[in-house]
Every structure is written in structure tokens, then in C-alpha cells.
Amino acid sequence: MQFHERVRKHLKDNGISQRWLANKTGLNPQTLWRWVQGQRKMPVEAAIKISKALNLPIIEEEDN
């Protein structure tokens, strides 16, 4: 699962709004929406901010 898909799932599963995430990270809400929907490629800097705000790793650990 790609990072933007995991972010979308995390937000939904935890009842977190994209507006809250935008406020927490200082990112533009409309741009964030496009990234989370997979309409635009998310820059690394934005992924790091989102990862820290949600405590969600950018790279998914593989099950062994």
C-alpha cells in the first residue's frame, strides 16, 4: 500500500479530518487533499510532516 493510501486509511480509521492534518502540518488543505487522493505526487518534505503528525511511518514494514 502506498503512503498516500495509508494516510487516507489512517485518517478514516481514527476519525481525523484532513483539515486537522493540514492545520497540524501547515500544509495547504486543497493540496493535501490532492496528495491523499493520489491525484498529485506528494513531495518528500510533505510526507515527512504528515508522517510525524500522524506517527505513521513513510515506508511500510514488511511482514516476515
C-alpha positions in Angstrom: 0.0 0.0 0.0 1.4 3.4 -1.0 1.9 6.1 1.6 -1.0 8.3 0.5 -3.3 5.3 0.7 -2.1 4.5 4.2 -2.6 8.2 5.2 -6.2 8.1 3.9 -6.9 4.9 5.7 -5.3 6.2 9.0 -7.4 9.3 8.8 -10.6 7.4 8.2 -9.9 4.7 10.8 -9.1 7.3 13.5 -11.7 9.9 12.7 -9.1 12.5 11.8 -10.1 15.2 9.3 -7.8 16.3 6.5 -8.4 19.9 7.7 -6.9 19.0 11.1 -3.9 17.4 9.4 -3.4 20.5 7.2 -3.5 22.7 10.3 -1.2 20.4 12.2 1.4 20.3 9.4 1.0 23.8 8.0 0.1 22.3 4.6 -2.5 23.8 2.2 -5.8 21.8 2.7 -6.6 21.6 -1.0 -3.1 20.4 -1.9 -3.1 17.9 0.9 -6.4 16.6 -0.4 -4.9 16.0 -3.8 -1.9 14.2 -2.3 -4.1 12.0 -0.1 -6.4 11.2 -3.0 -3.3 10.2 -5.1 -4.1 13.0 -7.7 -0.6 14.5 -7.2 2.7 13.1 -6.2 3.5 14.1 -2.6 6.9 15.8 -2.0 9.2 14.1 0.5 9.1 17.2 2.7 5.3 16.9 3.0 5.4 13.2 3.6 7.8 13.7 6.5 5.5 16.4 8.0 2.5 14.1 7.6 4.4 11.1 9.0 5.4 13.0 12.1 1.9 14.4 12.7 0.2 11.0 12.4 3.1 8.9 13.9 2.8 6.9 10.7 6.0 5.5 9.0 6.5 6.6 5.4 7.8 3.1 4.5 5.6 0.3 5.4 7.3 -2.5 7.3 7.0 -5.9 5.6 5.7 -8.9 7.5 8.2 -11.7 7.8 
